[in-house]
């Protein structure tokens, strides 16, 4: 039940995002990283992604059966996938949750790198200013 309410809350946030985007700025990389590091947020996002994947997997592909022996007349994409991997649904959920967790780690790394790159840019600006001052002094004979 808790997971269902989390999924509903996540879906509501996603649905409200376009309207809210007009009213406030997008979240920072740090905010996204912190949110995606939260196991509850990861579970909610994965649940929403699973729902989207499930909708696509319920697509009937039976009409294509006459092109290949891998598709039967009443098949959905999910049926075809399950024949190739009997544990397809579990593997899909695991991969989805793993991908969301990886997105969280990647966002955290991006936030860390963003700060480090800003420090590097500042050091480069200082070095360029110093170099420019030296070159100006040399060219004017000072």
C-alpha positions, 0 to 999 in steps of 0.5 A: 500500500505504501508503494502504491501511494508513493507511486501515485504521489510520484505520478502526481508530481510528474504530471504537475511538473509542466505547470510548475515549471512555468512558476519556478526554476528547475531543480539544481543538480544537487537537488536532483542528486539528493532526491535520486539518492533517496531509496523511497524516491528511487522506488517511486520513480522505478514504479512509474517507469515500470508502469510506462514499460508495462503499457508498452509491453502490453502492445499486441504484436500478434499481427506480425506472427506471419513474419517470424516464428517467434511471435504467436497470433495472440502475443503481446511484446511481454509474451515475446520477451517472457519466452526469451526470458522466463524471469523477464518481469523480475529482471525488468524491475531489477534493471529499472531500479538499478538504472534509477539508482545509477541515475542518482549516483550519476547526478551526485557525481555530476554535482561534484564535478560541477563544483570542481569544474567551477573551481578549475575555471576560476583558477584558469581565469586567474592564470589568464589574467596574470598571463595577460598582465605579464604580456601587457607589461612586456609589450609596453616595456614595463 
